[in-house]
Amino acid sequence: MKTKTWIENKELSIAELEAKLSSMQDEIFKLKFRHAASPIKNPLLIRTLRRDIARMKTLVAQKKKESK
């Protein structure tokens, strides 16, 4: 996730972040499943997506903490 994307994501609401997080989790599940069946061309996609999911979870936690 680049800095520009990080700044854009910080401006989203909690509901939008959770929706985006859910779609990313679905995507990584499908990617891992495809990789288990037959190797994908770029396995680093799994790592970058996993890290992006962690960043999104961090943003959601920060937003929830701020709203309290």
Biopython code that builds the backbone (N, CA, C, O; Angstrom):
import numpy as np
from Bio.PDB.StructureBuilder import StructureBuilder

atoms = [
    (1, "MET", "N", (0.850, -1.159, 0.000)),
    (1, "MET", "CA", (0.000, 0.000, 0.000)),
    (1, "MET", "C", (0.903, 1.230, 0.000)),
    (1, "MET", "O", (1.701, 1.419, 0.918)),
    (2, "LYS", "N", (0.781, 2.034, -0.991)),
    (2, "LYS", "CA", (1.624, 3.213, -1.107)),
    (2, "LYS", "C", (1.110, 4.312, -0.198)),
    (2, "LYS", "O", (-0.011, 4.246, 0.306)),
    (3, "THR", "N", (1.932, 5.314, 0.005)),
    (3, "THR", "CA", (1.587, 6.418, 0.890)),
    (3, "THR", "C", (0.315, 7.118, 0.434)),
    (3, "THR", "O", (-0.526, 7.484, 1.255)),
    (4, "LYS", "N", (0.175, 7.303, -0.868)),
    (4, "LYS", "CA", (-1.018, 7.952, -1.402)),
    (4, "LYS", "C", (-2.268, 7.152, -1.049)),
    (4, "LYS", "O", (-3.280, 7.725, -0.648)),
    (5, "THR", "N", (-2.201, 5.852, -1.196)),
    (5, "THR", "CA", (-3.328, 4.990, -0.867)),
    (5, "THR", "C", (-3.590, 5.015, 0.632)),
    (5, "THR", "O", (-4.744, 4.998, 1.061)),
    (6, "TRP", "N", (-2.532, 5.054, 1.429)),
    (6, "TRP", "CA", (-2.670, 5.092, 2.884)),
    (6, "TRP", "C", (-3.430, 6.345, 3.312)),
    (6, "TRP", "O", (-4.321, 6.279, 4.159)),
    (7, "ILE", "N", (-3.072, 7.485, 2.720)),
    (7, "ILE", "CA", (-3.731, 8.750, 3.056)),
    (7, "ILE", "C", (-5.197, 8.711, 2.628)),
    (7, "ILE", "O", (-6.071, 9.181, 3.357)),
    (8, "GLU", "N", (-5.465, 8.156, 1.455)),
    (8, "GLU", "CA", (-6.849, 8.057, 0.979)),
    (8, "GLU", "C", (-7.664, 7.145, 1.891)),
    (8, "GLU", "O", (-8.826, 7.435, 2.176)),
    (9, "ASN", "N", (-7.068, 6.052, 2.350)),
    (9, "ASN", "CA", (-7.779, 5.118, 3.213)),
    (9, "ASN", "C", (-8.034, 5.698, 4.603)),
    (9, "ASN", "O", (-9.020, 5.340, 5.247)),
    (10, "LYS", "N", (-7.168, 6.582, 5.069)),
    (10, "LYS", "CA", (-7.364, 7.199, 6.374)),
    (10, "LYS", "C", (-8.608, 8.070, 6.395)),
    (10, "LYS", "O", (-9.187, 8.298, 7.457)),
    (11, "GLU", "N", (-9.027, 8.560, 5.231)),
    (11, "GLU", "CA", (-10.181, 9.439, 5.141)),
    (11, "GLU", "C", (-11.501, 8.678, 5.022)),
    (11, "GLU", "O", (-12.567, 9.291, 5.087)),
    (12, "LEU", "N", (-11.453, 7.364, 4.850)),
    (12, "LEU", "CA", (-12.666, 6.568, 4.718)),
    (12, "LEU", "C", (-13.314, 6.342, 6.079)),
    (12, "LEU", "O", (-12.662, 6.438, 7.119)),
    (13, "SER", "N", (-14.607, 6.039, 6.051)),
    (13, "SER", "CA", (-15.312, 5.744, 7.295)),
    (13, "SER", "C", (-15.025, 4.305, 7.717)),
    (13, "SER", "O", (-14.445, 3.529, 6.958)),
    (14, "ILE", "N", (-15.435, 3.965, 8.926)),
    (14, "ILE", "CA", (-15.193, 2.614, 9.452)),
    (14, "ILE", "C", (-15.912, 1.573, 8.601)),
    (14, "ILE", "O", (-15.353, 0.518, 8.302)),
    (15, "ALA", "N", (-17.149, 1.868, 8.210)),
    (15, "ALA", "CA", (-17.920, 0.911, 7.402)),
    (15, "ALA", "C", (-17.250, 0.667, 6.052)),
    (15, "ALA", "O", (-17.193, -0.468, 5.580)),
    (16, "GLU", "N", (-16.746, 1.726, 5.436)),
    (16, "GLU", "CA", (-16.069, 1.582, 4.143)),
    (16, "GLU", "C", (-14.773, 0.797, 4.293)),
    (16, "GLU", "O", (-14.438, -0.028, 3.444)),
    (17, "LEU", "N", (-14.046, 1.056, 5.374)),
    (17, "LEU", "CA", (-12.804, 0.317, 5.622)),
    (17, "LEU", "C", (-13.084, -1.163, 5.846)),
    (17, "LEU", "O", (-12.364, -2.020, 5.333)),
    (18, "GLU", "N", (-14.128, -1.464, 6.610)),
    (18, "GLU", "CA", (-14.459, -2.863, 6.871)),
    (18, "GLU", "C", (-14.914, -3.574, 5.605)),
    (18, "GLU", "O", (-14.616, -4.754, 5.416)),
    (19, "ALA", "N", (-15.631, -2.872, 4.739)),
    (19, "ALA", "CA", (-16.046, -3.463, 3.469)),
    (19, "ALA", "C", (-14.825, -3.758, 2.592)),
    (19, "ALA", "O", (-14.733, -4.816, 1.971)),
    (20, "LYS", "N", (-13.904, -2.812, 2.555)),
    (20, "LYS", "CA", (-12.682, -3.001, 1.769)),
    (20, "LYS", "C", (-11.840, -4.137, 2.340)),
    (20, "LYS", "O", (-11.257, -4.923, 1.595)),
    (21, "LEU", "N", (-11.782, -4.216, 3.669)),
    (21, "LEU", "CA", (-11.047, -5.280, 4.351)),
    (21, "LEU", "C", (-11.649, -6.644, 4.031)),
    (21, "LEU", "O", (-10.927, -7.608, 3.778)),
    (22, "SER", "N", (-12.954, -6.715, 4.043)),
    (22, "SER", "CA", (-13.632, -7.974, 3.730)),
    (22, "SER", "C", (-13.334, -8.440, 2.307)),
    (22, "SER", "O", (-13.097, -9.625, 2.071)),
    (23, "SER", "N", (-13.347, -7.507, 1.370)),
    (23, "SER", "CA", (-13.055, -7.885, -0.018)),
    (23, "SER", "C", (-11.599, -8.324, -0.173)),
    (23, "SER", "O", (-11.301, -9.225, -0.957)),
    (24, "MET", "N", (-10.692, -7.687, 0.578)),
    (24, "MET", "CA", (-9.282, -8.080, 0.523)),
    (24, "MET", "C", (-9.093, -9.477, 1.112)),
    (24, "MET", "O", (-8.299, -10.267, 0.600)),
    (25, "GLN", "N", (-9.818, -9.780, 2.182)),
    (25, "GLN", "CA", (-9.713, -11.106, 2.790)),
    (25, "GLN", "C", (-10.257, -12.181, 1.852)),
    (25, "GLN", "O", (-9.704, -13.278, 1.780)),
    (26, "ASP", "N", (-11.335, -11.872, 1.133)),
    (26, "ASP", "CA", (-11.858, -12.812, 0.143)),
    (26, "ASP", "C", (-10.842, -13.035, -0.971)),
    (26, "ASP", "O", (-10.644, -14.158, -1.435)),
    (27, "GLU", "N", (-10.207, -11.952, -1.388)),
    (27, "GLU", "CA", (-9.221, -12.034, -2.460)),
    (27, "GLU", "C", (-8.022, -12.889, -2.057)),
    (27, "GLU", "O", (-7.548, -13.699, -2.853)),
    (28, "ILE", "N", (-7.523, -12.719, -0.828)),
    (28, "ILE", "CA", (-6.367, -13.508, -0.400)),
    (28, "ILE", "C", (-6.747, -14.970, -0.244)),
    (28, "ILE", "O", (-5.927, -15.849, -0.507)),
    (29, "PHE", "N", (-7.984, -15.250, 0.183)),
    (29, "PHE", "CA", (-8.428, -16.634, 0.284)),
    (29, "PHE", "C", (-8.415, -17.298, -1.086)),
    (29, "PHE", "O", (-7.919, -18.414, -1.237)),
    (30, "LYS", "N", (-8.959, -16.609, -2.078)),
    (30, "LYS", "CA", (-8.992, -17.155, -3.438)),
    (30, "LYS", "C", (-7.571, -17.330, -3.997)),
    (30, "LYS", "O", (-7.276, -18.314, -4.675)),
    (31, "LEU", "N", (-6.713, -16.370, -3.704)),
    (31, "LEU", "CA", (-5.337, -16.422, -4.195)),
    (31, "LEU", "C", (-4.586, -17.596, -3.575)),
    (31, "LEU", "O", (-3.865, -18.306, -4.275)),
    (32, "LYS", "N", (-4.747, -17.805, -2.273)),
    (32, "LYS", "CA", (-4.090, -18.930, -1.604)),
    (32, "LYS", "C", (-4.626, -20.265, -2.121)),
    (32, "LYS", "O", (-3.868, -21.219, -2.293)),
    (33, "PHE", "N", (-5.918, -20.326, -2.363)),
    (33, "PHE", "CA", (-6.527, -21.551, -2.868)),
    (33, "PHE", "C", (-5.992, -21.871, -4.261)),
    (33, "PHE", "O", (-5.650, -23.016, -4.558)),
    (34, "ARG", "N", (-5.923, -20.840, -5.117)),
    (34, "ARG", "CA", (-5.375, -21.035, -6.468)),
    (34, "ARG", "C", (-3.922, -21.449, -6.411)),
    (34, "ARG", "O", (-3.485, -22.290, -7.197)),
    (35, "HIS", "N", (-3.162, -20.867, -5.488)),
    (35, "HIS", "CA", (-1.736, -21.176, -5.370)),
    (35, "HIS", "C", (-1.525, -22.611, -4.880)),
    (35, "HIS", "O", (-0.549, -23.255, -5.265)),
    (36, "ALA", "N", (-2.417, -23.112, -4.048)),
    (36, "ALA", "CA", (-2.298, -24.483, -3.567)),
    (36, "ALA", "C", (-2.583, -25.482, -4.687)),
    (36, "ALA", "O", (-1.972, -26.550, -4.739)),
    (37, "ALA", "N", (-3.504, -25.139, -5.578)),
    (37, "ALA", "CA", (-3.849, -26.036, -6.682)),
    (37, "ALA", "C", (-2.743, -26.059, -7.731)),
    (37, "ALA", "O", (-2.308, -27.126, -8.165)),
    (38, "SER", "N", (-2.301, -24.891, -8.127)),
    (38, "SER", "CA", (-1.198, -24.779, -9.083)),
    (38, "SER", "C", (-0.485, -23.464, -8.802)),
    (38, "SER", "O", (-1.139, -22.454, -8.541)),
    (39, "PRO", "N", (0.834, -23.458, -8.849)),
    (39, "PRO", "CA", (1.583, -22.256, -8.493)),
    (39, "PRO", "C", (1.181, -21.047, -9.335)),
    (39, "PRO", "O", (1.025, -21.146, -10.552)),
    (40, "ILE", "N", (1.017, -19.904, -8.664)),
    (40, "ILE", "CA", (0.700, -18.677, -9.385)),
    (40, "ILE", "C", (1.999, -18.044, -9.880)),
    (40, "ILE", "O", (3.079, -18.368, -9.388)),
    (41, "LYS", "N", (1.890, -17.156, -10.840)),
    (41, "LYS", "CA", (3.081, -16.569, -11.450)),
    (41, "LYS", "C", (3.880, -15.723, -10.459)),
    (41, "LYS", "O", (5.110, -15.766, -10.444)),
    (42, "ASN", "N", (3.168, -14.954, -9.630)),
    (42, "ASN", "CA", (3.860, -14.058, -8.704)),
    (42, "ASN", "C", (3.389, -14.346, -7.274)),
    (42, "ASN", "O", (2.409, -13.751, -6.824)),
    (43, "PRO", "N", (4.059, -15.236, -6.559)),
    (43, "PRO", "CA", (3.622, -15.565, -5.197)),
    (43, "PRO", "C", (3.818, -14.424, -4.197)),
    (43, "PRO", "O", (3.305, -14.492, -3.080)),
    (44, "LEU", "N", (4.550, -13.383, -4.579)),
    (44, "LEU", "CA", (4.719, -12.240, -3.687)),
    (44, "LEU", "C", (3.423, -11.458, -3.512)),
    (44, "LEU", "O", (3.299, -10.654, -2.588)),
    (45, "LEU", "N", (2.457, -11.693, -4.400)),
    (45, "LEU", "CA", (1.159, -11.049, -4.260)),
    (45, "LEU", "C", (0.504, -11.429, -2.938)),
    (45, "LEU", "O", (-0.169, -10.610, -2.311)),
    (46, "ILE", "N", (0.704, -12.669, -2.520)),
    (46, "ILE", "CA", (0.123, -13.140, -1.257)),
    (46, "ILE", "C", (0.714, -12.336, -0.101)),
    (46, "ILE", "O", (-0.016, -11.899, 0.788)),
    (47, "ARG", "N", (2.007, -12.145, -0.111)),
    (47, "ARG", "CA", (2.665, -11.403, 0.970)),
    (47, "ARG", "C", (2.200, -9.953, 1.012)),
    (47, "ARG", "O", (1.872, -9.436, 2.080)),
    (48, "THR", "N", (2.172, -9.296, -0.141)),
    (48, "THR", "CA", (1.776, -7.890, -0.161)),
    (48, "THR", "C", (0.319, -7.724, 0.245)),
    (48, "THR", "O", (-0.027, -6.775, 0.947)),
    (49, "LEU", "N", (-0.523, -8.630, -0.188)),
    (49, "LEU", "CA", (-1.930, -8.553, 0.176)),
    (49, "LEU", "C", (-2.123, -8.799, 1.669)),
    (49, "LEU", "O", (-2.947, -8.144, 2.307)),
    (50, "ARG", "N", (-1.371, -9.736, 2.223)),
    (50, "ARG", "CA", (-1.451, -10.014, 3.661)),
    (50, "ARG", "C", (-1.030, -8.788, 4.472)),
    (50, "ARG", "O", (-1.636, -8.478, 5.498)),
    (51, "ARG", "N", (-0.009, -8.107, 4.016)),
    (51, "ARG", "CA", (0.457, -6.901, 4.713)),
    (51, "ARG", "C", (-0.536, -5.749, 4.568)),
    (51, "ARG", "O", (-0.738, -4.972, 5.501)),
    (52, "ASP", "N", (-1.151, -5.648, 3.396)),
    (52, "ASP", "CA", (-2.171, -4.622, 3.204)),
    (52, "ASP", "C", (-3.373, -4.873, 4.109)),
    (52, "ASP", "O", (-3.972, -3.932, 4.628)),
    (53, "ILE", "N", (-3.721, -6.138, 4.295)),
    (53, "ILE", "CA", (-4.819, -6.482, 5.200)),
    (53, "ILE", "C", (-4.474, -6.063, 6.625)),
    (53, "ILE", "O", (-5.326, -5.537, 7.341)),
    (54, "ALA", "N", (-3.244, -6.292, 7.036)),
    (54, "ALA", "CA", (-2.812, -5.888, 8.372)),
    (54, "ALA", "C", (-2.889, -4.370, 8.527)),
    (54, "ALA", "O", (-3.282, -3.871, 9.581)),
    (55, "ARG", "N", (-2.518, -3.643, 7.483)),
    (55, "ARG", "CA", (-2.597, -2.178, 7.539)),
    (55, "ARG", "C", (-4.045, -1.711, 7.648)),
    (55, "ARG", "O", (-4.354, -0.770, 8.379)),
    (56, "MET", "N", (-4.923, -2.379, 6.914)),
    (56, "MET", "CA", (-6.344, -2.027, 6.980)),
    (56, "MET", "C", (-6.908, -2.306, 8.365)),
    (56, "MET", "O", (-7.683, -1.508, 8.892)),
    (57, "LYS", "N", (-6.527, -3.431, 8.956)),
    (57, "LYS", "CA", (-6.982, -3.751, 10.308)),
    (57, "LYS", "C", (-6.490, -2.706, 11.301)),
    (57, "LYS", "O", (-7.208, -2.350, 12.235)),
    (58, "THR", "N", (-5.283, -2.218, 11.105)),
    (58, "THR", "CA", (-4.736, -1.176, 11.965)),
    (58, "THR", "C", (-5.561, 0.102, 11.839)),
    (58, "THR", "O", (-5.884, 0.739, 12.842)),
    (59, "LEU", "N", (-5.898, 0.473, 10.613)),
    (59, "LEU", "CA", (-6.709, 1.665, 10.403)),
    (59, "LEU", "C", (-8.076, 1.539, 11.063)),
    (59, "LEU", "O", (-8.559, 2.485, 11.686)),
    (60, "VAL", "N", (-8.700, 0.369, 10.926)),
    (60, "VAL", "CA", (-10.012, 0.144, 11.522)),
    (60, "VAL", "C", (-9.915, 0.271, 13.042)),
    (60, "VAL", "O", (-10.771, 0.896, 13.668)),
    (61, "ALA", "N", (-8.893, -0.310, 13.629)),
    (61, "ALA", "CA", (-8.711, -0.238, 15.084)),
    (61, "ALA", "C", (-8.492, 1.209, 15.527)),
    (61, "ALA", "O", (-9.039, 1.634, 16.545)),
    (62, "GLN", "N", (-7.700, 1.963, 14.773)),
    (62, "GLN", "CA", (-7.464, 3.364, 15.112)),
    (62, "GLN", "C", (-8.741, 4.188, 15.024)),
    (62, "GLN", "O", (-9.015, 5.023, 15.886)),
    (63, "LYS", "N", (-9.517, 3.947, 13.975)),
    (63, "LYS", "CA", (-10.781, 4.682, 13.806)),
    (63, "LYS", "C", (-11.749, 4.366, 14.932)),
    (63, "LYS", "O", (-12.411, 5.260, 15.458)),
    (64, "LYS", "N", (-11.830, 3.090, 15.303)),
    (64, "LYS", "CA", (-12.734, 2.700, 16.393)),
    (64, "LYS", "C", (-12.289, 3.335, 17.709)),
    (64, "LYS", "O", (-13.118, 3.764, 18.511)),
    (65, "LYS", "N", (-10.981, 3.391, 17.922)),
    (65, "LYS", "CA", (-10.450, 3.986, 19.144)),
    (65, "LYS", "C", (-10.740, 5.485, 19.181)),
    (65, "LYS", "O", (-11.068, 6.029, 20.236)),
    (66, "GLU", "N", (-10.620, 6.152, 18.037)),
    (66, "GLU", "CA", (-10.893, 7.583, 17.960)),
    (66, "GLU", "C", (-12.363, 7.893, 18.188)),
    (66, "GLU", "O", (-12.692, 8.923, 18.776)),
    (67, "SER", "N", (-13.252, 7.018, 17.732)),
    (67, "SER", "CA", (-14.679, 7.279, 17.843)),
    (67, "SER", "C", (-15.202, 7.115, 19.274)),
    (67, "SER", "O", (-16.285, 7.604, 19.595)),
    (68, "LYS", "N", (-14.448, 6.439, 20.122)),
    (68, "LYS", "CA", (-14.896, 6.252, 21.505)),
    (68, "LYS", "C", (-14.662, 7.432, 22.360)),
    (68, "LYS", "O", (-14.992, 7.409, 23.546)),
]
sb = StructureBuilder()
sb.init_structure("model")
sb.init_model(0)
sb.init_chain("A")
sb.init_seg("    ")
for serial, (resi, resn, name, xyz) in enumerate(atoms, 1):
    if name == "N":
        sb.init_residue(resn, " ", resi, " ")
    sb.init_atom(name, np.array(xyz, "f"), 0.0, 1.0, " ", f" {name:<3s}", serial, name[0])
structure = sb.get_structure()
